[in-house]
């Protein structure tokens, strides 16, 4: 009778190992797909248009605070509609290149605020390894800073189960003016992050 529990334990261990192996294979495959998507996105996303998205008015209010109006910056945030819509459509189309739910987000450094970065456009599933819901801007992750300085794509798997590939966005002068984040999760629920 002791053999039955032993067989059950061994079967469970074999299945768990096989499942882990499949997850690792899926993760490696996803990384390749997202890297390819980010490489294409780096060429397709127009940095000149990206630089026009956030209006001067919104930039002035981004770091403003008023004790009587805690939502001052968010309430005064606006974009150039034509530029925003053009880039947003490109990012959505890019996300459809992946054979699994993915997002392609646009991040831009904030002029005059070294080390700060702004999620200018997030995509339909609201997936990102770097964005906290409700934040207008945040601290620039070292990987983001590296992409902005070197123009090289970087794969980030800091959060368990998450895969992001960061890629540079260039303007017509060849300057890196922002970056895209091609992102998904190994076990993705396409509606989990949608608020």
Steps between C-alpha positions, in 0.01 A plus 500: 500500500797737553589469132185683388585831677858470371378457141262794544785718635730404214227566242434841653873585496535394136195706397623804694843476332341464156275801569799711610688396185203602282479838677872560443464408130195728472690778674797469261264497201318806633830684548591437136157615379508815714857578394400473135193717562714762682757502218226572245342758732829683538494563125126565465434741788565860390696684768419841350128431543559358851665827604181689407261286708519664844396866479704782655210567737505141626880511541467811719248330730669157512696578817268772633330451834237687692386395849145601405503291177670162529407415139642820350754330271261227382211738442721726289657223295425517130651386173517599137220277368642441151845402628359286783256312275760439231751347742234312699375329180855401408559353847175302487586362156844400625347315797303285254826363358531282812311168493397559863352799691764773510523875537737753349532810718675832434729646768660844474760664726384826657696804393657682794433212742798269483424142597123537449302332223142531383272227364358705212293220344401172658316238306170316528598235759685754717791260544837639607779389730581861582171689536297524819133566440409868525855640478568779249876446519754296692867437560686379196604135532872436429406292195300792359791737554729254322270480195476881485881535519611210278209446259524125568196278570486340844288210625375539858358217712527664844144415606434124508292395199541836320700561183571849364724596212602865502597654166604853397279749317689732263415840356596608148840627624584151626471597868345256747202696635308225676451127519236239445424214736377183328355304792307189592476239772571129486154430646299791373145598581427762234254684726674473837659846485214685333348737753 
